[in-house]
Amino acid sequence: MLKRIVNKLHTLNSRVRLARTARAVAAAEHAAHRPVVFFNASTRLGHLSQNAAFALLASWGLRLEGVPILHFVCNAGMSRCVLGTNPDDAGQTPPCAACVAQSRRMYAGADAHWFAYQPDAELAARVQPLALEELLAVEHGGLPLGQLVLPSLRWAMRRHDLVDDETTRTLLREYILSASNVAREFAAFIEGKDLQAVVVFNGIMFPEAVARQIALRRGLRVITHEVGLQPMTAFFTDGEATAYPMDIPADFQLGDAENQQLDAYLSRRFKGDFSMAGIRFWRDIQALDADFLAKVAKFDKLVPAFTNVIFDTSQVHANVLFEDMFAWLAYVEELIRANPRTLFVIRAHPDEMRPGSTKQSRQSVAEWVAARGLQVLPNVIFIPPTEFVDSYALIEKAHFVMLYNSSIGLEASIMGKPALCAGAARYTQYPTLYFPASQAEYKQLANSFLAAAQVPQPDAFVREARRVLYFQLFKTSLPFERYLQPTSMGYVNLQEFPISALRAEHSPAIKAVRDGVVEHKPFLV
């Protein structure tokens, strides 16, 4: 009870600080460049998330550097929004009052355009009788609305394969109508404005995805952002942030200082001391116990297979070799049944069942394993997401590592262990591990690796993996920890700081954003 009261007081103080800082920025801003639009309706509701904070701090810093900022702000402008969706009750409307109140604190004194919801009656009548697949094919106003909202619906429903039931169809219809409203309002908002760029969160959630498409069709530059790999850091890019595109200079190499810095990070990481988007997944890493090791000793080889979270927006970019992760797992099952002398360890991602959160998968690897009866096979061990077994100990004992597209592939490669990746990941744009060009090549490699006495691990993979990870951690991850205090489940409070701390000369993150937006430089520390 006391902790809850203390947290509430911290939040109230943060909200006061938020409005006060917003007004101070408004009093000190000036215009020396063409304006930039910011839009991030999918980052938060009534509390400040990391992504909402990154966008707000970046916009404040730009305003102090002479870049006018135009905020496109939701004023109950969608009948259903991603974060306000109840996957069990399609009739539940979003908590717009709390969200709008937070927006008014955040954008106090800013140039904000508020858009409301005006449903398209003709489109509403058109989509009402449609089945799921027909809804997903809906196009309107020159936009493939059904496909643009699909990743958001998968995320909100916590599943990849959607069920054609009334709840899903209702939410899909409301998403399409809401996306249409965002499209109409955003197009009108930017019409006739001499903009230098549009900055949106993520670019995959449907409100921002729609705005991004409209801006691109107008020939505007679109910048997207997401959380970075380090705590309290952001990633900004001219590409799609969830794909994590990077342009690492060919001559960028790690010296002694960089190698020591990376080794220190990896030492903590291998002990489970890390977080992502404010969430610490590994609370207490469990060593491989005696029963596990005894079973391993009965087989010729050990091959761990690491899965990912199927509904996450990063998976939009992943499915290049297989239709989706479960299609890949079906092939893994073929390998399991064809190789009885190899022990396969299927490791579910810990974020499938995030403790204390509603963000729990409704189409899980655990259900898939049970449905296929794999847990009873003698050469299978399944590790559920709620068990914090040491993945790095698994890697050390592995003949080679199989994975879909989680970060464990990069780490396995750094550990000197061959890794075979089945989905595009934030590091597969560089030669860091085995990532075949086709499904046929993937299957050929998997079978040859299983038959080999030893799988080769090129030294070039290890060097490149270290180079890529360092660049992601210490160059592309823009640090905002000076301004923020983490609370729980990804939320943050604003710390006390003078607005001079938001000037580019005092902030590497703001300098990177300013240089990236105004001078088109890479968004790097």
Secondary structure, 3 states (H helix, E strand, C coil): CHHHHHHHHHHHHHHHHHHHHHHHHHHHCCCCCCCEEEECCCCCCCCCEHHHHHHHHHHHHHHHCCCCEEEEEECCCCCCCCCCCCCCCCCCCCCHHHHHHHHHHHCCCCEEEEECCCCCHHHHHHHCCCCHHHHHCCCECCECHHHHHHHHHHHHHCCCCCCCCHHHHHHHHHHHHHHHHHHHHHHHHHCCCCCCEEEEECCCCHHHHHHHHHHHHCCCCEEEEEECCCCCEEEEECCCHHHCCCCCCCCCCCCHHHHHHHHHHHHHHCCCCCCECCECCCCCCECCCHHHHHHHCCCCEEEEEECCCCCCHHHHCCCCCCCCHHHHHHHHHHHHHHCCCEEEEEECCHHHECCCCCCECCCCHHHHHHHHCHHHCCCEEEECCCCCECHHHHHHHCCCEEECCCCHHHHHHHCCCCEEECCCCCCCCCCCCECCCCHHHHHHHHHHHHHCCCCCCCHHHHHHHHHHHHHHHHHHCEECCCCEEECCCCEEEECCCCHHHHCHHHCHHHHHHHHHHHHCCCCCC
